Amino acid sequence: MRYTRGLLLLAGVLAACTIAGEPGVLPVPTPQQLAWQRHEFIAFAHFGINTFTDREWGEGTEDPQLFNPTDFDARQWATVLQDAGVKLLILTAKHHDGFCLWPSKFTEHCVRNSPWRHGQGDVVREVVDALREKQLRVGLYLSPWDRNQPTYGDSPRYNEYFRNQLRELLTNYGAVDEVWFDGACGEGPNGKQQVYDWPACYATVREIQPNALIAICGPDIRWVGNESGVARENESSVVERDGGLAWHPAECDVSIRPGWFYHASQDTQVKPLATLADIYFKSVGRNSVLLLNIPPDQRGRFAAPDVARLKEFGAFIRGLYATDFARDATLEASSQHGPEGSARHLTDGRLDTSWTPAEGQTTGSVEFDLGTARAFNVARIQEDIALGERVRAYHIEILDGNQWRTITDGKVIGHKQLRRFPEVTARRVRLVIDEAAAPPAIAEFGLHVNPFGTAN
């Protein structure tokens, strides 16, 4: 596990993963949170001194001379990620060992004292530039735990050191979209537990990068609570926090391999496509964002097995949506709120238009006539979350002979639900909103085929 007891303290917050009560005012995402949730699939790159020591956690005593990628190519990273459909990459600028992938002026434990690029290299700079060339967004992970830093455990002094490094990263590399902090925490050389000044860290981010989202130990994005890439059924972006309800969406992190850093011994243990597909349904398909780690190897490139699997995974995602039997269906709504709430919006491919029942109604249905009987095993439902999470209960049914039969149901919709069920064949399908906290705003509905069949 990369996470230590500090991050596990989030468990109390995570207990509030289902929408609570009937609020008078529904929480809504900030524009930055909205854009982030629509990314759906983002990536992590764990790269650093551990890559060259074959370890997961360094001790902070490693010689910087060990860091020497033989064929570093951030453009290869960006190309592979773009082809797979990834929208943002988070780089481990510093892990728990304290080794910095940029030439920090606040420590000697950094790339400046490595043989790579004759001590003139900057991994952060090359990665950021490569991502921007491919129009990918930038995230940076700065570990709060630093096993190399002698001031660690002297809380005021180390907090100043940490904020200084944070300022370097947020000032020198252009726009940063996500700043990633975990709760890793330990004792310093003085034997004392480090106490982090999180409010000051958040204030630093807001001051320098006001549009950046602060993740995990942060107010904007929360950890889903496991490293399996799996969200809960009915995972909501609305949680109880500070005595009220807040928009705090979930991020599901998982590695494509057993470890988070590259190990040659794991080249044959890259997750099978079927496993990644299942994770996709249990993360993106449960109203969360998938954060998939791909660790660069000692060359400084994504390894061939990972590249091949990512290519397959990207093709799977594109293929899933390529066939949509609802796209050309004839639609009939129980009611709609004028032209702007037309049921036609359910298949227009836009997330900023939606079907809404007649004014004041919080329940309703839309029937889809597919024109001919179709076989499918996935239903996709999406709300316009710019207006909040409104639906509290829904079900989907098919006309089976002369009877409507429910094939799946749920409570939360949010940005996206991908509901898997045993394959059915039907011509007429109905989405029914059973309960909502406000007039529902359903942006999209689709019917698809998952080649891997029913949920595990």
Secondary structure, 3 states (H helix, E strand, C coil): CCCCHHHHCCHHHHCCCCCCCCCCCCCCCCHHHHHHHHHCEEEEECCCCHHHHCCCCCCCCCCHHHCCCCCCCHHHHHHHHHHHCCCEEEEEEECCCCCECCCCCCCCCEHHHCCHHHHCCCHHHHHHHHHHHCCCEEEEEECCCCCCCCCCCCHHHHHHHHHHHHHHHHHHCCCCCEEEECCCCCECCCCCECCCCHHHHHHHHHHHCCCCEEEECCCCEEECCCCCCCCCCCCCCEEEECCEEEECCEEEEEECCCCCCCCHHHCCCCCCHHHHHHHHHHHCCECCEEEEECCCCCCCCCCHHHHHHHHHHHHHHHHHHHCCCCCCCEEEECCCCCHHHCHHHHHCCCCCCCECCCCCCCCEEEEEEEEEEEEEEEEEEEECHHHCCCEEEEEEEEEECCEEEEEEEECCCCCCEEEEEEEEEEEEEEEEEEEECCCCCEEEEEEECCCCCCCC
